Amino acid sequence: MMLSIKRAASTTVRSITSSISSPTFTRNIHASGGRKKIVGVFYKGNEYASQNPNFVGSVEGALGIREWLESQGHEYIVTDDKEGPNSVLEKHLPDLHVLISTPFHPAYVTAERIKKAKNLELLLTAGIGSDHIDLNAAAAAGLTVAEVTGSNVVSVAEDELMRILILVRNFLPGYHQAVNGEWNVAGIAHRAYDLEGKTIGTVGAGRIGRLLLQRLKPFNCNLLYHDRLKLDSELENELGAKYEEDLDAMLPKCDVLVINTPLTDKTRGLFDKERIAKCKKGVLIVNNARGAIMDTQAVADASSTGHIAGYSGDVWFPQPAPKDHPWRYMPNHAMTPHISGTTIDAQLRYAAGVKDMLERHFKGEDFPEQHYIVKEGQLASQYR
């Protein structure tokens, strides 16, 4: 089974990279040599920073590359301060060469910021998902944008499975009863179900979507997927999943809907009031993809009426989410901060990937093709 999944992933990579065409713009595709200023924007580890030596995804951990970078004469600035004209990031924009950011504490790289960053050569995402960058502006400026493809797909897929079970079994009210000293079985059982026999649909069947389907198969669910590309028949048979070409036709069939598509111009706001209304009444939704794929208020409203019976995910817009974000106050939600892709195992993988790409960049070498999001003025196909 895993061999076919890997083959499918390789096919997807080839389809993405083959669509990246020849150069149209060039700013500084490769490093020009000499001392570089690298700025990393990560979340703070605070009191937890010293509790695990492998906690490298924080400001304090700095991806574990500070000593290596500074030993080569480079300057490495690490901060969590990324918003507004007086932020640390804004201060260093005019003369930085490389900006490293993450989806978990995203540094929003706008066209205006790209214009200010006269020396910028490379934008690296420590993780997966580079939608916090204005990719069209980056392409027009001749910048390279890359991410550590595959670094946290297992982490996210496992988290999605957990969230499905939390919603289906109505786990959170039971947990709250235990914490609050209560005991009311009926308050949980009246909306708790088995996962077996339910219809689960994933919107997107890329690396994460395929891993989720693989993990769901032993639960004996009815598995559906919608994607711009149909999987090959061998992989479909192994996963036990059926292709749904028409998203709107798939929605009313699903007891559980999982969002696994990247945020692009086409998917931004994809689930608005009208599309949510096409879902089965009482649908459960899991979204670890991107918050902006959903219409924020439409989700809150549908949760309040019960059309959405439960919503769980770790992605919001913007991030960090403000204290008055309506998803914090929805009934039957199981929201968390953006954590699914930043397990310690994932951090070690994406830190190693960033170090490898920096080494290649300093030498003027290409990256593995699957890591490119913008290369030589062209966006990878999934972002077009």
N, C-alpha and C positions, 0 to 999 in steps of 0.2 A: 504493500500500500504506500509506504513512505517513498519508494522509488518513483512511483507514478506521480506523487505529489511533487517531488523534486523535479521530475521531468517537466511537469506543468509549469512550475515556477521558472525553470530555465527558458521555457517557451515564452512566458510572459516577459521575462527580461529581454529576450531577443527582440520581441515585438516592440518593446519600448525603445530600446537603444537603436534599432534599425530605423526608427522614425526620426532620430535626431540628425538633422541634415548638416551640410557643410557650413563653414564659418560665414557669418554675415556681419558680425560686430566683433571687435577685439578691444578690450581695455587692457587687462593684464591677465590673460588666461593662465599663464604660469608665473611663478615668482621670478623677479628680476635679480635675485641674489641679494646678499647683504642682510643687515639687521632688520627684523620685522617687528611690528607691533601687532600683537594678537590680543583681542578682547573676547573674554568668555562671559556670557550672561547665564547664570544658573540660580536655582533657589538656594536659600540659606539652610545650612544644616543645623545651626544654632546648638542647643545643648545635646543634640543627637550626633553631631559631627564626629565626636571622639569615641562613639560607642561601637563603631564598626570600621576597621581599617579599609574595607572595600567600599565604603560609602563615598564613591568618587564623583557622583553626579551633582554634588552640592558645591556651593561657593568654596567651602573649606577644602573639599576634596579636589576641586579644580581639574577633574578628569585624570588626576594622577600624572599630569604631564608638565608641571611647573619646573621641576628640577631639570628635566630633559630639555625643555625649551630654553631656559635661562643658561644652561651649560653651553648652548650653541650661540649665545649672545643675543637672543631675541628677548623682547619685552613682553611680559604676559600680565595683563590686567584682568582681574576676575571680579565680578560684581553681581548683585541682584537688582541694582538701581537702574531701571531701564525706561522709565516713563518721564515725559516732560522735558522742557528746555534746560533745566538745571540738573538733569540726571547725570550719573557717571558715564553712562553710555553716550549721551549727547556730547559730553565734554571731549570724549576721545574719538568721535566720528571723523573729524577732519583729517586725522593722520594715522588712523588704523589701517592695517593691510588685510587682516583676516578677522572676521567676526564669527564666533561660535555661539550658537544659541540652542535651546531645547524647546520641544513642544510643551513641556510641563511648566515652564516659566518663560513664555515666549517674548523675545525681543521683537516687537513689531517693526519690521524694516520696510518703511514706506518709500515711495518714489522720492519724496522730499529728503529723507535720510540718505538715500543712495546718492542723490545729487550733492549732498554735503560731504560725503565720504570720498574725497578726491583720490585717495591712494588705495581705496578698497580693491582687492583682487579676488577674494574668495569668501563665500558665505557657506558655513558648514552647519548642518543640523546634527546635534548629538542625539540621535534617535531617528524616528521616522515621521515624515510629514512636514513639509516646508511651506505651508500655506500662510504662515505668519510673515512671510516675505512677499513683497510685490514682485511676483516672478516676471511679469511682463516688463516692468521697469528694470529689473536685473538683466533680463535678456537684451533689452535695448542698450543698456550700458556696457554690454560685453562682459558681464561678470559670470563667474562660475558659481553655481549653487549645487551643493551635493549633500547627501545624507547617508547614514549608515544603514542601508537597506537590509532588512531581515534581522536587525539587531534585537528587536523586542517583539517579534511577531508571536512567539510562544507565550511571552508574558501577557500580551493583550488577549490572545485567544483563551488562555486559562481564566483570565479575569472575567471575560464575557460569559463563559460557562458558569462561573460562580454566581454572577449577577442573574442569569436566567433562573437558576435554582432558588436564589434568594426571593425573587419575585413570585415564581410559581408556587413555592411552598409557604409564602406569606411569612417569611422568617422574622423580619424586623419587629413586628408587633410582639412576637414571642420574646425576643431579646429584650425589648423595652420592659415587658412585664417582669422578666427576671431581675433587671436592674432596679426596677421600682418596687420590688417586693410584692408583686401582684400574682394572681393565679386565676386566669380566665381562659380556659381552653376554647370555649366557643368563640371568643373574640379573635382567635387565630383560624380555627378550623373552618369557619364559614366561607372562607375564600382561599383555601389551600388545596392544591391539586397535585397529581402525579405528573411528571414530565413525559412519561411513556404515553405514546399515542397522540401527543399534541403535534400540531403543525408549526414548524419553526422555519421562518424565511429570513435569509440574509440578503441585504441590499449591498452587493459587492461580494465577489468571490475571488479576491486576490489572495495574497499569502495568508493574511489573517483569516479571511472568510473560509478558505479551504481547511485551515487547521481547526477552526471551530466546527465545521461540518464533520470532519474526521472524529473529533471528540464527542460529538453528539450522536453518532451512529449507534454506539452500544446502548443508548437509552431507548432505542426503538421508536424514534420520532418519525414523523413525515417531514422530510427535509426538502426545502425549496431554495432556489437562489436566483437572483436577478443580477445581471452584469452586462456590460457592453460586449463582452466576449464570452462565448459558450465554451465550457470546458470540453475536453475530448471525451468521447463516449466511455473509454476505459476508466478514466478517473471518475466520471459520473457514476459508473457502476460500482466502483470501489467505495465511494462515499455514500452511495444510495441516495443521491440528490437529483432532483428534477429541475431542469432549466425553465425559467419563466421569463420570456422575452418582454412581456408587457408588465411593467411594475404595477400599474393600477389594477391589473387583473389579478396579480398575486396578493395584493394587500388584504382583501376580504377573506382570504383563505387562511391567514396566519393567526394562530393563537399568540405567538411570540414573534416579534420583529426585531432583527439585529441590524444595526447600521454599520457597514464595513466599507464604505466608499470614501475616497479622499475628498477633501473640500476643494472644489474648483468653481469656476464661474458658472458651470452648469448645475452643480449640486448645492450651491449656496441657497439656503431657504427652500430646498427641495420639498421638505415636509412642512407645508403651510397649512392653513385652516382647511382648505379644500381637500388636500391630499390626506390629511389625518382623518377627515370625515369618511374617506373610502376604506379605512381600516375597519376590521371587525370591532364591534362594540365590546369593550372589555379587553382589548389587546394589551399585551405587555410589551414594552419597548426597552431595548438595551442599546445604548449609544456610547461606544468608546472611540468613535471616529473623530468627529469634530462637532462642537456645539452649534456652529453657525449653519450646519446642514438643516437644523430644525428652526422653525419660527418660534422664538422663545415664548411669546405670549400665547400662541396657538397651543403649544404643549401644555402650558399652565392651565389654560382654559379647559382643554379636553380632559386633563387630569381631574379638575374640579368637578366636572359633570359626570365622570366615571367612564367616558368613552375610552380614555386611556386608563386602564385599571391599575397600572403600575409602571413607573419609569425609573430606569437606573442607568447610570453612566458616570464617567469621570471627566467629561469634556464640557466646557462652558464657553460662552463668548460674552465679554472678553475674559481673559485669564490673567491674574487671579479674578475670580468672580466677585463683584461688589456685594456688600452685606445685604443689600435690598434686592438681589437677583430673585425673580419670582420662583425659580425652581427650588430655592431653599425652603419654600413654604407650601409646596404642592402636597396634596394628600398622597399617601402610598408611594412615595419616592424613596429611592435608595442611592442617592447621589453622594459622591466623594470628590475631593480635589483630584486633579489629574495625576493619577498614581499608577495606572495599569501597566504602562510601559517603562517604568523606572524602578523595577525591582533591582536588588543588588546584582543579580545575574545579568540583567539587561544593561545595567550601568557599566559593568566590566566589558561587555561586548561593544557598546557604543563608544566607550572611551578608547578601546583598542582600535576601533575603526577610525576615529578621529585622528589618533596618533599616526596611523598608517597613511591617511590621506595628507596630513601635514608633511610627513616625510617625503611623500611623492611630490607634493606641491613645491617644496623647497628645492627639489632636484629637477623640477620642470617636467616631471613624468605625468602621464595620464593616470586617472583613477580607474578602478574596475568599473566597467560601463554601467552596471546596474545602479551605481551610486549617484549618477548624474541626474539632476533635476533641471538645471539649465546648463547647456554646454554650447559655446560658440554661437550664442544668439538664439538658440532654439530650445523650446521647452520640451521635456519628456511628454510622450503622447497622453498620459493620463491627466495632465494639467492643461491640455489644449481645449 
